[in-house]
Amino acid sequence: MIGAVILAAGESRRMGTQKLLLNIDEKPMIEHVVCSFKSVDKLIVVLGHEPEKLTPILKKLGVRHAINKNYSEGMVSTFKVGLESLKDCKAVFLGLGDQPFVDGNYLRKAIEAWNNGAKVVSPVHNGKKGHPVLFDQSLFAEILGLGEGEFVRDVIHRHADSHELIEAGRWAITDVDTPESFRAIKEMKFTSSCATLSL
């Protein structure tokens, strides 16, 4: 069973508004993200700042969510909240709520690499590693045990010998933080899983 934790707890301070509600092709960004992961067995979106703005959309989509009350502590604490509820999964993707165009081909290749023994799988574009990252169940305890000042990348570095990189498109290193980056991503010719309805 493969799961996915979508991080959607941030304040969107640089955007100046809740960026996950911004429309792309007449759908809010968070809906595109959820559509991207519809092939996984279990999905949870972790909210934090003003969760009431996103919960109606998630309920409409039939997607589980959790709330990280300590979201200000950063990405690690948010990932932990989601991972706690998916500990029965054999592997879990760490996805970003502001990465609306995840390629289903990458997800398939990542799962294949995991099936072949990789404990961590990441997409890479022009030498830069991106998201979503797939983690084997054997690493869950290590991630959940991360303390203050430690990061998920520390776990990745400790398991470099079983970390597989998969070449991916520009989408893998593209997220949305500012009004300028939002305008740019809308102009990019990415394929939305919401539009294609297939992975």
C-alpha positions, 0 to 999 in steps of 0.5 A: 500500500502506497500513501502520500502526505501533502503539506498544506500548512503554510501561511503563504506570506510571500504570496499575500493570500492563501495560495492553495486557493488560487485558480489554475484552469478554473480549479484551486491549486490544491485540487490539482495537487490532489488529482496528481496523487489519485493513483496512491492507496491512501492520501492525507493533506496536512493543514495548519494556518487557517485550515477552515479555508481549505477544508470545504474543498477537501471534503468536496473531493473526499480527501482526508485531512489532518491539522498541524497545530504546530505548523509554525515549526516547519515542514518536518512537523507537518510531515510527521503529522501526516506520516503518523496516520499512514504508518501502515503504508509500505511507502509514502510520498512527501508532496507539496501543496503548491506543486500542482503539476506532478507527473504521473509517469514519475510516480509510477517510476518512483514506485518501480524503483522502490519495488526494486529496493530503493529506500528513497526516490526523488525526481531530479531536473537539470541536476536539482532534486525536487519533489515529491520524494518517496520514502520506504516504511523502514525510514518512518521511525527515523523521520518521526524521531527528527528533533529540533534543528533536524530536517527530512533531508538529513534522513535522505543524506544518511541513506544516500546509498539507497537513494535513487534519482529519476530524471523528471521535467521542470515541474519537479522543481517548480513550486509557487511562492510569489505572485510572479511565480504563480503567473509563470506557472500558469503560462507553463505548458504542464499537464494537469491530472485533473484535466487528463483524469488519468495517471 
